[in-house]
């Protein structure tokens, strides 16, 4: 997988977490956190399958 694509996925995951932390709606926050967790799991599977996800820079 292209490193730019992985970096964009990581950015979306982080965006979900930031939005979850900033919303006052508990259901929205839960959905956003679930989306972030699913994204993390998808990337972990890619890394386990030998994809380039482990080579992409993680945004801090």
Backbone as CSV, one residue per row, in Angstrom:
resi,resn,N_x,N_y,N_z,CA_x,CA_y,CA_z,C_x,C_y,C_z
1,UNK,0.853,-1.174,0.000,0.000,0.000,0.000,0.898,1.235,0.000
2,UNK,0.487,2.228,-0.724,1.234,3.470,-0.850,1.339,4.170,0.511
3,UNK,2.519,4.686,0.814,2.739,5.329,2.118,1.858,6.551,2.306
4,UNK,1.572,7.284,1.218,0.694,8.452,1.330,-0.718,8.038,1.740
5,UNK,-1.186,6.920,1.210,-2.513,6.432,1.556,-2.561,6.066,3.033
6,UNK,-1.540,5.379,3.508,-1.477,4.985,4.918,-1.407,6.224,5.808
7,UNK,-0.624,7.196,5.415,-0.526,8.433,6.202,-1.884,9.139,6.257
8,UNK,-2.626,9.123,5.158,-3.958,9.731,5.152,-4.920,8.967,6.054
9,UNK,-4.825,7.647,6.067,-5.665,6.843,6.958,-5.349,7.184,8.411
10,UNK,-4.059,7.269,8.724,-3.661,7.625,10.098,-4.181,9.016,10.479
11,UNK,-4.156,9.951,9.537,-4.653,11.299,9.810,-6.156,11.270,10.082
12,UNK,-6.889,10.457,9.333,-8.338,10.346,9.561,-8.630,9.722,10.921
13,UNK,-7.839,8.738,11.302,-8.003,8.115,12.615,-7.796,9.154,13.715
14,UNK,-6.745,9.940,13.591,-6.462,10.966,14.590,-7.562,12.028,14.602
15,UNK,-8.080,12.384,13.441,-9.165,13.361,13.349,-10.404,12.842,14.079
16,UNK,-10.706,11.562,13.918,-11.848,10.969,14.625,-11.664,11.099,16.131
17,UNK,-10.462,10.827,16.610,-10.202,10.924,18.054,-10.336,12.359,18.559
18,UNK,-9.811,13.311,17.790,-9.930,14.720,18.203,-11.385,15.167,18.227
19,UNK,-12.142,14.785,17.209,-13.556,15.151,17.177,-14.318,14.503,18.329
20,UNK,-13.987,13.245,18.630,-14.651,12.555,19.745,-14.381,13.278,21.061
21,UNK,-13.172,13.779,21.215,-12.816,14.482,22.450,-13.488,15.848,22.542
22,UNK,-13.844,16.419,21.400,-14.385,17.776,21.425,-15.912,17.838,21.401
23,UNK,-16.571,16.738,21.089,-18.031,16.781,21.013,-18.662,16.556,22.390
24,UNK,-19.842,17.104,22.546,-20.576,16.894,23.799,-21.627,15.794,23.648
25,UNK,-21.785,15.281,22.444,-22.758,14.221,22.171,-22.074,12.868,22.388
26,UNK,-22.498,12.165,23.414,-21.849,10.887,23.764,-21.972,9.837,22.678
27,UNK,-23.101,9.807,21.989,-23.273,8.817,20.921,-22.345,9.110,19.750
28,UNK,-22.210,10.366,19.399,-21.298,10.754,18.321,-19.864,10.422,18.716
29,UNK,-19.511,10.734,19.958,-18.164,10.437,20.439,-17.882,8.942,20.375
30,UNK,-18.842,8.134,20.778,-18.660,6.680,20.747,-18.481,6.179,19.324
31,UNK,-19.259,6.718,18.394,-19.127,6.304,16.990,-17.765,6.701,16.422
32,UNK,-17.324,7.906,16.742,-16.024,8.364,16.254,-14.888,7.517,16.822
33,UNK,-14.970,7.188,18.096,-13.935,6.339,18.697,-13.953,4.932,18.100
34,UNK,-15.140,4.434,17.805,-15.238,3.125,17.163,-14.599,3.165,15.776
35,UNK,-14.849,4.236,15.034,-14.239,4.382,13.714,-12.721,4.407,13.825
36,UNK,-12.195,5.110,14.821,-10.754,5.178,15.017,-10.187,3.802,15.354
37,UNK,-10.867,3.080,16.232,-10.406,1.740,16.604,-10.418,0.796,15.404
38,UNK,-11.454,0.895,14.580,-11.535,0.052,13.382,-10.417,0.396,12.407
39,UNK,-10.112,1.672,12.290,-8.995,2.089,11.434,-7.674,1.553,11.943
40,UNK,-7.464,1.633,13.251,-6.242,1.069,13.844,-6.141,-0.430,13.571
41,UNK,-7.264,-1.129,13.710,-7.268,-2.573,13.471,-6.971,-2.893,12.005
42,UNK,-7.528,-2.100,11.099,-7.252,-2.303,9.680,-5.768,-2.116,9.374
43,UNK,-5.177,-1.071,9.935,-3.750,-0.837,9.707,-2.898,-1.940,10.329
44,UNK,-3.297,-2.427,11.495,-2.563,-3.520,12.132,-2.594,-4.768,11.257
45,UNK,-3.751,-5.042,10.645,-3.845,-6.192,9.733,-2.941,-6.008,8.528
46,UNK,-2.900,-4.799,7.992,-2.009,-4.529,6.862,-0.551,-4.752,7.247
47,UNK,-0.177,-4.285,8.437,1.193,-4.470,8.910,1.510,-5.952,9.078
48,UNK,0.557,-6.707,9.616,0.764,-8.143,9.822,0.883,-8.873,8.497
49,UNK,0.211,-8.370,7.469,0.271,-8.984,6.146,1.484,-8.528,5.352
50,UNK,2.348,-7.723,5.978,3.565,-7.277,5.296,3.370,-6.037,4.460
51,UNK,2.280,-5.312,4.688,2.045,-4.076,3.947,2.997,-2.989,4.405
52,UNK,2.962,-1.871,3.746,3.870,-0.783,4.071,3.358,0.097,5.211
53,UNK,2.289,-0.309,5.858,1.720,0.510,6.940,2.744,0.751,8.041
54,UNK,3.632,-0.203,8.269,4.632,-0.034,9.331,5.723,0.944,8.935
55,UNK,5.813,1.248,7.638,6.852,2.148,7.167,6.392,3.596,7.100
56,UNK,5.093,3.819,7.165,4.554,5.171,7.043,4.785,5.943,8.335
57,UNK,5.068,7.217,8.180,5.271,8.072,9.349,3.946,8.307,10.034
58,UNK,3.935,8.165,11.359,2.727,8.420,12.135,2.699,9.899,12.501
59,UNK,1.573,10.564,12.217,1.493,11.987,12.598,1.409,12.119,14.105
60,UNK,2.149,13.032,14.660,2.139,13.264,16.118,1.401,14.506,16.453
